[in-house]
């Protein structure tokens, strides 16, 4: 752990033993970690290079406090921003 990144290792999946191949559940974990980091620092980026659902022995999360441009991961900011920056809202048209 440094002032810029917090690393977390989880040895047992919080969603149980049947998560193999279900990476969608990993987004719940990374989303929670990112939201917490963003609330503390204003922005956070989360990378999960190792995931139990992907067949790894443990989940390893890296929570970067801030949003480095050269880092790939889920970006979070606080307060949350919804919609596009220009204020327009996309419309769906059913035909």
N, CA, C and O atoms as a MOPAC input file, in Angstrom:
PM7 MOZYME 1SCF
protein

 N      0.83900 1    -1.17300 1     0.00000 1
 C      0.00000 1     0.00000 1     0.00000 1
 C      0.88900 1     1.24300 1     0.00000 1
 O      1.87800 1     1.31900 1     0.72900 1
 N      0.51900 1     2.20100 1    -0.82500 1
 C      1.18900 1     3.49100 1    -0.84700 1
 C      0.11300 1     4.56100 1    -0.71300 1
 O     -1.06500 1     4.25000 1    -0.53500 1
 N      0.52200 1     5.81600 1    -0.79900 1
 C     -0.46200 1     6.88900 1    -0.75900 1
 C     -1.30200 1     6.92800 1    -2.02900 1
 O     -2.36300 1     7.55200 1    -2.05200 1
 N     -0.83700 1     6.26800 1    -3.08400 1
 C     -1.53700 1     6.31300 1    -4.36000 1
 C     -2.34800 1     5.06600 1    -4.66900 1
 O     -3.33100 1     5.13800 1    -5.40700 1
 N     -1.95200 1     3.91800 1    -4.11500 1
 C     -2.64100 1     2.67200 1    -4.45900 1
 C     -2.82200 1     1.80800 1    -3.21400 1
 O     -1.93500 1     1.70500 1    -2.36600 1
 N     -3.99300 1     1.19700 1    -3.13400 1
 C     -4.30500 1     0.24200 1    -2.08100 1
 C     -4.49500 1    -1.10600 1    -2.76700 1
 O     -5.28900 1    -1.22500 1    -3.70100 1
 N     -3.77100 1    -2.11500 1    -2.30700 1
 C     -3.90200 1    -3.44700 1    -2.88900 1
 C     -4.63200 1    -4.34500 1    -1.90900 1
 O     -4.31900 1    -4.36700 1    -0.71900 1
 N     -5.61800 1    -5.09400 1    -2.42200 1
 C     -6.44100 1    -5.96900 1    -1.60000 1
 C     -6.40200 1    -7.36600 1    -2.20900 1
 O     -6.57900 1    -7.53300 1    -3.41600 1
 N     -6.17000 1    -8.36600 1    -1.36500 1
 C     -6.21100 1    -9.76700 1    -1.80300 1
 C     -7.35900 1   -10.45500 1    -1.07200 1
 O     -7.48300 1   -10.34200 1     0.14700 1
 N     -8.19000 1   -11.16300 1    -1.81600 1
 C     -9.33400 1   -11.87700 1    -1.25300 1
 C     -9.17100 1   -13.34500 1    -1.60700 1
 O     -9.11300 1   -13.70200 1    -2.78400 1
 N     -9.09700 1   -14.19700 1    -0.59100 1
 C     -8.84200 1   -15.61600 1    -0.81100 1
 C    -10.07900 1   -16.45600 1    -1.02600 1
 O     -9.98700 1   -17.59100 1    -1.49300 1
 N    -11.24800 1   -15.90700 1    -0.68800 1
 C    -12.49000 1   -16.65100 1    -0.87600 1
 C    -13.53600 1   -15.70400 1    -1.44300 1
 O    -13.74900 1   -14.61400 1    -0.91100 1
 N    -14.17900 1   -16.11400 1    -2.50800 1
 C    -15.14500 1   -15.24400 1    -3.17800 1
 C    -16.34700 1   -14.97800 1    -2.26700 1
 O    -16.91000 1   -15.91100 1    -1.69400 1
 N    -16.73900 1   -13.70600 1    -2.13100 1
 C    -17.90200 1   -13.39500 1    -1.29700 1
 C    -19.21500 1   -13.91600 1    -1.88800 1
 O    -20.23900 1   -13.93500 1    -1.20400 1
 N    -19.18900 1   -14.33400 1    -3.14200 1
 C    -20.40300 1   -14.82900 1    -3.79600 1
 C    -20.49700 1   -16.34900 1    -3.79200 1
 O    -21.42100 1   -16.91300 1    -4.37700 1
 N    -19.55500 1   -17.01600 1    -3.14100 1
 C    -19.62000 1   -18.46500 1    -3.01100 1
 C    -18.72500 1   -19.18900 1    -4.00200 1
 O    -17.99700 1   -18.57700 1    -4.78400 1
 N    -18.80300 1   -20.50900 1    -3.94400 1
 C    -17.88900 1   -21.34000 1    -4.72700 1
 C    -18.32100 1   -21.53200 1    -6.17700 1
 O    -17.52600 1   -22.03200 1    -6.97200 1
 N    -19.51200 1   -21.16900 1    -6.54900 1
 C    -19.99600 1   -21.41300 1    -7.91100 1
 C    -19.82300 1   -20.25800 1    -8.86600 1
 O    -20.63700 1   -20.09300 1    -9.77400 1
 N    -18.79100 1   -19.45000 1    -8.69600 1
 C    -18.62900 1   -18.25900 1    -9.53400 1
 C    -17.78000 1   -18.49000 1   -10.77300 1
 O    -17.65100 1   -17.59000 1   -11.60400 1
 N    -17.20200 1   -19.66700 1   -10.91500 1
 C    -16.30500 1   -19.92600 1   -12.03100 1
 C    -16.88600 1   -19.48300 1   -13.36100 1
 O    -17.98000 1   -19.90600 1   -13.73600 1
 N    -16.16600 1   -18.64000 1   -14.07100 1
 C    -16.58400 1   -18.16700 1   -15.38400 1
 C    -17.61200 1   -17.05200 1   -15.36500 1
 O    -18.08400 1   -16.64700 1   -16.42700 1
 N    -17.97400 1   -16.54500 1   -14.20500 1
 C    -18.97900 1   -15.48400 1   -14.11900 1
 C    -18.30400 1   -14.17800 1   -13.71200 1
 O    -18.42100 1   -13.73800 1   -12.56800 1
 N    -17.59700 1   -13.56300 1   -14.66100 1
 C    -16.86300 1   -12.32400 1   -14.38400 1
 C    -17.76900 1   -11.15900 1   -14.01400 1
 O    -17.29500 1   -10.17900 1   -13.44100 1
 N    -19.05100 1   -11.23800 1   -14.32200 1
 C    -19.96100 1   -10.13300 1   -14.00900 1
 C    -19.99400 1    -9.85600 1   -12.50900 1
 O    -20.15000 1    -8.70800 1   -12.09400 1
 N    -19.84800 1   -10.89600 1   -11.69800 1
 C    -19.85300 1   -10.69200 1   -10.25200 1
 C    -18.61700 1    -9.92400 1    -9.79000 1
 O    -18.65000 1    -9.25500 1    -8.75700 1
 N    -17.54500 1   -10.01800 1   -10.54000 1
 C    -16.32700 1    -9.26400 1   -10.19900 1
 C    -16.58100 1    -7.76500 1   -10.28000 1
 O    -15.95800 1    -6.99200 1    -9.55200 1
 N    -17.48800 1    -7.34800 1   -11.15500 1
 C    -17.78500 1    -5.92000 1   -11.29000 1
 C    -18.47600 1    -5.37400 1   -10.04800 1
 O    -18.34900 1    -4.18800 1    -9.74000 1
 N    -19.20600 1    -6.22500 1    -9.33000 1
 C    -19.81100 1    -5.79100 1    -8.07200 1
 C    -18.70800 1    -5.45100 1    -7.07000 1
 O    -18.76000 1    -4.41600 1    -6.40600 1
 N    -17.72700 1    -6.31800 1    -6.96900 1
 C    -16.62200 1    -6.11500 1    -6.02800 1
 C    -15.77300 1    -4.90400 1    -6.42200 1
 O    -15.45900 1    -4.06600 1    -5.57700 1
 N    -15.40500 1    -4.81200 1    -7.69000 1
 C    -14.58700 1    -3.67700 1    -8.12400 1
 C    -15.37400 1    -2.37100 1    -8.03200 1
 O    -14.80300 1    -1.32100 1    -7.73700 1
 N    -16.68000 1    -2.43300 1    -8.28200 1
 C    -17.51500 1    -1.24300 1    -8.16400 1
 C    -17.57500 1    -0.73900 1    -6.73300 1
 O    -17.49500 1     0.46600 1    -6.49000 1
 N    -17.71400 1    -1.65100 1    -5.79000 1
 C    -17.73900 1    -1.26100 1    -4.38000 1
 C    -16.40400 1    -0.66000 1    -3.96000 1
 O    -16.37200 1     0.38000 1    -3.30300 1
 N    -15.30700 1    -1.30300 1    -4.33200 1
 C    -13.98300 1    -0.79000 1    -3.98500 1
 C    -13.74400 1     0.57900 1    -4.62300 1
 O    -13.19100 1     1.47300 1    -3.98300 1
 N    -14.15500 1     0.74400 1    -5.87500 1
 C    -13.97800 1     2.01200 1    -6.56900 1
 C    -14.80300 1     3.12300 1    -5.96400 1
 O    -14.34300 1     4.25700 1    -5.84000 1
 N    -16.02300 1     2.79200 1    -5.58800 1
 C    -16.89700 1     3.80000 1    -4.98000 1
 C    -16.32600 1     4.26500 1    -3.63500 1
 O    -16.34700 1     5.45500 1    -3.32300 1
 N    -15.81500 1     3.31000 1    -2.84200 1
 C    -15.20500 1     3.68900 1    -1.56100 1
 C    -13.97200 1     4.56400 1    -1.77400 1
 O    -13.79700 1     5.57200 1    -1.09000 1
 N    -13.12000 1     4.17800 1    -2.72300 1
 C    -11.93000 1     4.97200 1    -3.01900 1
 C    -12.28000 1     6.37100 1    -3.50300 1
 O    -11.62400 1     7.34600 1    -3.13800 1
 N    -13.30800 1     6.46200 1    -4.31900 1
 C    -13.72800 1     7.76300 1    -4.84200 1
 C    -14.31900 1     8.64400 1    -3.73900 1
 O    -14.12100 1     9.85900 1    -3.73800 1
 N    -15.03400 1     8.03800 1    -2.81600 1
 C    -15.59300 1     8.82900 1    -1.71200 1
 C    -14.48600 1     9.38200 1    -0.82000 1
 O    -14.62600 1    10.46900 1    -0.25800 1
 N    -13.40600 1     8.65300 1    -0.68900 1
 C    -12.29000 1     9.10000 1     0.14100 1
 C    -11.46500 1    10.15600 1    -0.57700 1
 O    -11.01900 1    11.12500 1     0.03900 1
 N    -11.25500 1     9.96900 1    -1.89900 1
 C    -10.28500 1    10.78300 1    -2.61800 1
 C    -10.87400 1    11.65300 1    -3.72000 1
 O    -10.16600 1    12.49300 1    -4.27600 1
 N    -12.14500 1    11.47800 1    -4.04800 1
 C    -12.76000 1    12.22800 1    -5.14500 1
 C    -12.75600 1    11.47500 1    -6.45400 1
 O    -13.64200 1    11.67400 1    -7.28500 1
 N    -11.75800 1    10.59700 1    -6.65600 1
 C    -11.68100 1     9.76700 1    -7.85300 1
 C    -10.85700 1     8.52600 1    -7.52600 1
 O     -9.95400 1     8.56000 1    -6.69000 1
 N    -11.18900 1     7.43000 1    -8.20600 1
 C    -10.44400 1     6.18600 1    -8.01200 1
 C    -10.55500 1     5.34400 1    -9.27500 1
 O    -11.54000 1     5.42500 1   -10.00900 1
 N     -9.54100 1     4.54500 1    -9.51300 1
 C     -9.53900 1     3.58900 1   -10.61400 1
 C     -9.21600 1     2.22400 1   -10.03000 1
 O     -8.27900 1     2.08600 1    -9.24300 1
 N     -9.99400 1     1.21100 1   -10.41500 1
 C     -9.80500 1    -0.13100 1    -9.87300 1
 C     -9.41600 1    -1.09100 1   -10.98800 1
 O    -10.06100 1    -1.14100 1   -12.03500 1
 N     -8.35800 1    -1.84700 1   -10.74700 1
 C     -7.93500 1    -2.91100 1   -11.65800 1
 C     -7.99200 1    -4.22200 1   -10.87700 1
 O     -7.67200 1    -4.26700 1    -9.69000 1
 N     -8.40300 1    -5.28100 1   -11.56000 1
 C     -8.46600 1    -6.61300 1   -10.94500 1
 C     -7.70600 1    -7.58800 1   -11.83600 1
 O     -8.31600 1    -8.32500 1   -12.61100 1
 N     -6.37700 1    -7.59600 1   -11.72900 1
 C     -5.58600 1    -8.45500 1   -12.61400 1
 C     -5.76000 1    -9.94900 1   -12.34700 1
 O     -5.52500 1   -10.76500 1   -13.23900 1
 N     -6.16500 1   -10.31300 1   -11.14300 1
 C     -6.40600 1   -11.71800 1   -10.81700 1
 C     -7.79100 1   -11.83700 1   -10.19500 1
 O     -8.15000 1   -11.07000 1    -9.30100 1
 N     -8.58000 1   -12.82300 1   -10.68700 1
 C     -9.95200 1   -13.00100 1   -10.21800 1
 C    -10.26100 1   -14.48100 1   -10.06700 1
 O     -9.91200 1   -15.28700 1   -10.92900 1
 N    -10.91100 1   -14.83200 1    -8.97500 1
 C    -11.31100 1   -16.21500 1    -8.74100 1
 C    -12.23000 1   -16.68800 1    -9.86800 1
 O    -12.11800 1   -17.82700 1   -10.32300 1
 N    -13.11900 1   -15.83500 1   -10.30900 1
 C    -14.06200 1   -16.20500 1   -11.37000 1
 C    -13.35700 1   -16.51100 1   -12.68600 1
 O    -13.89900 1   -17.21800 1   -13.53600 1
 N    -12.15400 1   -15.98200 1   -12.85200 1
 C    -11.37500 1   -16.24400 1   -14.06500 1
 C    -10.43600 1   -17.43600 1   -13.89700 1
 O     -9.64300 1   -17.73600 1   -14.78900 1
 N    -10.53000 1   -18.12500 1   -12.73300 1
 C     -9.71500 1   -19.30600 1   -12.50600 1
 C     -8.48600 1   -19.08500 1   -11.64800 1
 O     -7.73100 1   -20.02500 1   -11.39900 1
 N     -8.26900 1   -17.85200 1   -11.18600 1
 C     -7.12300 1   -17.57800 1   -10.31400 1
 C     -7.42200 1   -18.06100 1    -8.89700 1
 O     -8.58200 1   -18.25300 1    -8.53200 1
 N     -6.37400 1   -18.25400 1    -8.10400 1
 C     -6.53800 1   -18.72400 1    -6.72300 1
 C     -7.13800 1   -17.66100 1    -5.80900 1
 O     -7.85000 1   -17.98800 1    -4.85900 1
 N     -6.85300 1   -16.39700 1    -6.09000 1
 C     -7.33600 1   -15.28400 1    -5.27700 1
 C     -7.76000 1   -14.13600 1    -6.18200 1
 O     -7.39200 1   -14.07300 1    -7.35500 1
 N     -8.54000 1   -13.23300 1    -5.60800 1
 C     -8.83000 1   -11.96800 1    -6.28200 1
 C     -7.82900 1   -10.94100 1    -5.77100 1
 O     -7.61100 1   -10.81800 1    -4.56500 1
 N     -7.23300 1   -10.21700 1    -6.68300 1
 C     -6.31500 1    -9.13900 1    -6.32100 1
 C     -6.87100 1    -7.85100 1    -6.91400 1
 O     -7.01000 1    -7.72200 1    -8.13100 1
 N     -7.18400 1    -6.91200 1    -6.04900 1
 C     -7.68900 1    -5.61300 1    -6.48200 1
 C     -6.61900 1    -4.56800 1    -6.24000 1
 O     -5.93100 1    -4.59100 1    -5.22000 1
 N     -6.48700 1    -3.66200 1    -7.17800 1
 C     -5.61300 1    -2.50300 1    -7.02700 1
 C     -6.50300 1    -1.28000 1    -7.14100 1
 O     -7.07500 1    -1.01800 1    -8.19900 1
 N     -6.61900 1    -0.53600 1    -6.05700 1
 C     -7.45600 1     0.66700 1    -6.02500 1
 C     -6.52200 1     1.87000 1    -6.05600 1
 O     -5.85400 1     2.18600 1    -5.07200 1
 N     -6.49200 1     2.53400 1    -7.20700 1
 C     -5.65600 1     3.72800 1    -7.38700 1
 C     -6.47700 1     4.93500 1    -6.97500 1
 O     -7.55200 1     5.17500 1    -7.52600 1
 N     -5.98300 1     5.69500 1    -6.01200 1
 C     -6.67600 1     6.90000 1    -5.56600 1
 C     -6.36900 1     8.00700 1    -6.54900 1
 O     -5.27900 1     8.57800 1    -6.55000 1
 N     -7.33600 1     8.29800 1    -7.37500 1
 C     -7.17000 1     9.20000 1    -8.49900 1
 C     -7.44700 1     8.41100 1    -9.76600 1
 O     -7.84800 1     7.24800 1    -9.70100 1
 N     -7.24300 1     9.01500 1   -10.88300 1
 C     -7.48500 1     8.34800 1   -12.15900 1
 C     -6.31900 1     8.57100 1   -13.10600 1
 O     -6.40300 1     9.41100 1   -14.00100 1
 N     -5.23400 1     7.83200 1   -12.92100 1
 C     -4.09400 1     7.98300 1   -13.84100 1
 C     -4.51500 1     7.68500 1   -15.27800 1
 O     -5.21400 1     6.70400 1   -15.53200 1
 N     -4.09100 1     8.52500 1   -16.20800 1
 C     -4.49200 1     8.37500 1   -17.60900 1
 C     -3.98300 1     7.08500 1   -18.24400 1
 O     -4.63100 1     6.53700 1   -19.13600 1
 N     -2.83400 1     6.59900 1   -17.79500 1
 C     -2.23300 1     5.43600 1   -18.43400 1
 C     -2.65700 1     4.10700 1   -17.80900 1
 O     -2.11400 1     3.06200 1   -18.16700 1
 N     -3.60200 1     4.12800 1   -16.89400 1
 C     -4.03400 1     2.91900 1   -16.20300 1
 C     -5.37200 1     2.43700 1   -16.74900 1
 O     -6.32200 1     3.21200 1   -16.86800 1
 N     -5.43600 1     1.13700 1   -17.08300 1
 C     -6.69800 1     0.55200 1   -17.52800 1
 C     -7.42900 1    -0.01200 1   -16.32200 1
 O     -6.84600 1    -0.74700 1   -15.52400 1
 N     -8.69200 1     0.32700 1   -16.18900 1
 C     -9.48600 1    -0.16400 1   -15.08400 1
 C    -10.80900 1     0.57400 1   -15.03200 1
 O    -11.08700 1     1.43600 1   -15.86600 1
 N    -11.61600 1     0.23000 1   -14.05000 1
 C    -12.90100 1     0.90800 1   -13.85900 1
 C    -12.65100 1     2.22800 1   -13.14500 1
 O    -12.02900 1     2.26700 1   -12.08300 1
 N    -13.14400 1     3.30500 1   -13.74100 1
 C    -12.94500 1     4.63100 1   -13.15700 1
 C    -14.20500 1     5.05800 1   -12.40100 1
 O    -15.32900 1     4.85600 1   -12.86100 1
 N    -13.98300 1     5.64800 1   -11.24000 1
 C    -15.07800 1     6.11200 1   -10.38600 1
 C    -14.76100 1     7.51800 1    -9.92300 1
 O    -13.59500 1     7.86900 1    -9.74400 1
 N    -15.78600 1     8.32100 1    -9.73000 1
 C    -15.57700 1     9.64800 1    -9.17200 1
 C    -16.70600 1     9.98100 1    -8.21700 1
 O    -17.79600 1     9.41600 1    -8.29300 1
 N    -16.41900 1    10.92000 1    -7.30900 1
 C    -17.40000 1    11.34300 1    -6.33000 1
 C    -17.44400 1    12.85000 1    -6.31300 1
 O    -16.38700 1    13.47800 1    -6.25100 1
 N    -18.59800 1    13.46000 1    -6.36400 1
 C    -19.90100 1    12.80600 1    -6.47600 1
 C    -20.08200 1    12.17200 1    -7.84300 1
 O    -19.46700 1    12.59600 1    -8.82200 1
 N    -20.94000 1    11.13900 1    -7.90600 1
 C    -21.14500 1    10.44300 1    -9.18000 1
 C    -21.71800 1    11.38000 1   -10.24100 1
 O    -22.49300 1    12.28800 1    -9.93900 1
 N    -21.32600 1    11.14300 1   -11.46200 1
 C    -21.82200 1    11.92400 1   -12.59300 1
 C    -22.65300 1    10.99500 1   -13.45900 1
 O    -22.21800 1     9.89600 1   -13.80600 1
 N    -23.83900 1    11.43900 1   -13.80200 1
 C    -24.68100 1    10.64100 1   -14.68500 1
 C    -24.93000 1    11.40900 1   -15.97000 1
 O    -25.04000 1    12.63500 1   -15.96800 1
 N    -25.01600 1    10.68100 1   -17.04800 1
 C    -25.29100 1    11.30100 1   -18.33500 1
 C    -24.04000 1    11.90400 1   -18.95300 1
 O    -23.00400 1    12.01000 1   -18.29700 1
 N    -24.14000 1    12.29600 1   -20.21100 1
 C    -23.00200 1    12.87700 1   -20.91100 1
 C    -22.64300 1    14.26000 1   -20.36800 1
 O    -23.48000 1    14.95600 1   -19.79300 1
 N    -21.39300 1    14.63800 1   -20.56200 1
 C    -20.89300 1    15.90500 1   -20.03700 1
 C    -21.59000 1    17.11900 1   -20.63900 1
 O    -21.65100 1    18.17000 1   -20.00100 1
 N    -22.12000 1    16.99200 1   -21.86600 1
 C    -22.74800 1    18.14800 1   -22.50800 1
 C    -24.19600 1    18.35200 1   -22.05700 1
 O    -24.85800 1    19.28700 1   -22.50800 1
 N    -24.69200 1    17.48000 1   -21.16700 1
 C    -26.03600 1    17.65800 1   -20.63300 1
 C    -27.14600 1    17.03900 1   -21.45600 1
 O    -28.28600 1    16.97200 1   -20.99800 1
 N    -26.84000 1    16.58400 1   -22.66400 1
 C    -27.90100 1    15.98500 1   -23.46400 1
 C    -28.17200 1    14.56600 1   -22.97600 1
 O    -27.28600 1    13.89600 1   -22.44400 1
 N    -29.38200 1    14.13100 1   -23.16300 1
 C    -29.79300 1    12.79400 1   -22.72200 1
 C    -30.12100 1    11.96900 1   -23.96000 1
 O    -30.92000 1    12.39400 1   -24.79500 1
 N    -29.50600 1    10.78700 1   -24.08600 1
 C    -29.81300 1     9.95800 1   -25.25700 1
 C    -31.26900 1     9.48800 1   -25.22000 1
 O    -31.80500 1     9.20500 1   -24.14800 1
 N    -31.88800 1     9.40900 1   -26.35500 1
 C    -33.27500 1     8.95800 1   -26.47400 1
 C    -33.32000 1     7.65600 1   -27.24100 1
 O    -32.63400 1     7.49700 1   -28.25100 1
 N    -34.11600 1     6.73700 1   -26.77000 1
 C    -34.33000 1     5.47700 1   -27.47800 1
 C    -35.62500 1     5.57100 1   -28.26600 1
 O    -36.63300 1     6.05900 1   -27.75500 1
 N    -35.60200 1     5.11200 1   -29.48900 1
 C    -36.79200 1     5.12600 1   -30.32800 1
 C    -37.17300 1     3.70600 1   -30.66500 1
 O    -36.36400 1     2.94400 1   -31.19500 1
 N    -38.39900 1     3.35100 1   -30.35800 1
 C    -38.90200 1     2.01200 1   -30.69300 1
 C    -39.69400 1     2.10000 1   -31.98100 1
 O    -40.50200 1     3.01100 1   -32.15900 1
 N    -39.46400 1     1.15600 1   -32.87800 1
 C    -40.19800 1     1.15400 1   -34.14500 1
 C    -40.98400 1    -0.09400 1   -34.28700 1
 O    -41.67100 1    -0.28100 1   -35.29100 1

